[in-house]
Amino acid sequence: MIVCKLDDIIWQHKTTAKEIALKTGIGRNTLSRWRNNKTTAYDAATLDLLCKYFNCKISDLLEFTPD
């Protein structure tokens, strides 16, 4: 199972989904689905924007955990 750690990163960086959406153009609904692990697909363009915004690696955003 792939687990998205976006919510943790948002808290660590003391930012908000609203601010991320404004600065990256990523929709707030998309961010909400990612934060709540409700998405079934991770778009490469969105990953790129988030990695640039947080200056992080994909592995900081997503983690594989066995079922």
Protein Blocks (a to p, Z undefined) as FASTA:
>chain_A
ZZdfklmmmmmnopafklmmmmnopafklmmmmmnopafbdcfklmmmmmmmnopafklm
pccddZZ
